[in-house]
Amino acid sequence: MEEKARALIDDLLRPLIEADGGTIELVECRDKKLVIRLAGTCAGCPGKDYTLGRVIEPAVKHALGKDVSVELV
């Protein structure tokens, strides 16, 4: 699952996040959970919960399975 998660981040999510001046990093991939870090302009952005809930989580669930969760650190 970690390889698929990294590919998803590198190919789809990172370009979207970087378009707004942020960065995204996969911190950990364990069980059915991805731990990610948003940095750059996304770190303190009031819209990061929206980005998580409307962009990141749906993409993760579509690519990796509906039972995979995402946690921000």
TITI-857038 format. One line per 4 residues: their letters; for each residue x, y, z of C-alpha. Coordinates in Angstrom, 1 decimal, always signed. Each point is the difference from the previous one (the first is absolute). Example, Ala and Ser with C-alpha at 12.3 -4.5 7.8 and 13.67 -1.06 7.14 Angstrom:
AS = +12.3,-4.5,+7.8 | +1.4,+3.4,-0.7
END
This chain:
MEEK = +0.0,+0.0,+0.0 | +2.9,+2.4,+0.7 | +1.1,-0.1,-3.6 | -3.5,+0.9,-1.3
ARAL = -0.3,+2.7,+2.7 | +3.3,+1.6,-1.1 | -1.0,-0.2,-3.7 | -3.3,+1.6,+0.8
IDDL = +1.7,+2.9,+1.9 | +2.7,+0.5,-2.6 | -2.2,-0.2,-3.1 | -3.3,+1.6,+1.1
LRPL = +0.0,+1.6,+3.4 | +3.4,+1.8,+0.0 | -0.6,+1.9,-3.2 | -3.4,+1.2,+1.3
IEAD = +1.5,+1.0,+3.4 | +3.0,+1.7,-1.5 | -2.2,+2.0,-2.4 | -1.1,+1.9,+3.2
GGTI = +3.5,+0.4,+1.3 | -0.1,-3.0,+2.4 | +1.7,-3.3,+0.3 | -1.2,-3.5,+1.1
ELVE = +2.0,-2.8,+1.5 | -0.8,-3.6,+0.9 | +1.2,-0.4,+3.5 | -1.1,-3.5,+0.7
CRDK = -2.1,-2.7,-1.6 | -1.2,-2.7,+2.4 | -2.9,-2.4,+0.1 | -2.8,+1.9,-1.8
KLVI = +1.2,+3.5,+0.9 | +2.0,+2.6,-1.7 | +1.7,+2.7,+2.1 | +0.8,+3.1,-2.0
RLAG = +1.5,+3.4,+0.6 | -1.1,+3.2,-1.8 | +2.7,+2.7,-0.1 | +0.7,+3.3,-1.7
TCAG = -3.1,+2.2,-0.4 | -2.2,-3.0,+0.8 | +1.4,-0.4,+3.5 | -1.9,+2.9,+1.6
CPGK = -2.7,+0.4,-2.6 | -3.5,+0.2,+1.4 | -1.1,-2.1,-3.0 | +2.2,-3.0,+0.8
DYTL = -3.0,-1.9,+1.5 | -1.9,+0.5,-3.3 | +3.1,-1.2,-2.0 | +0.1,-3.1,+2.2
GRVI = -3.7,-0.8,-0.2 | -0.7,+1.0,-3.6 | +3.2,-0.7,-1.8 | +2.4,-2.3,+1.9
EPAV = -2.4,-2.5,+1.7 | -2.2,-0.6,-3.1 | +3.1,-0.6,-2.2 | +1.5,-2.4,+2.6
KHAL = -3.2,-1.9,+0.4 | -0.5,-0.3,-3.8 | +3.6,-1.2,-0.6 | +0.7,-2.1,+3.1
GKDV = -3.4,-1.1,+1.3 | -2.9,+1.4,+2.0 | +1.3,-1.3,+3.3 | +3.3,+2.0,-0.2
SVEL = +0.1,+3.0,+2.3 | +2.1,+3.1,-0.2 | +1.5,+1.9,+3.0 | +1.7,+3.4,-0.1
V = +3.0,+0.7,+2.2
END
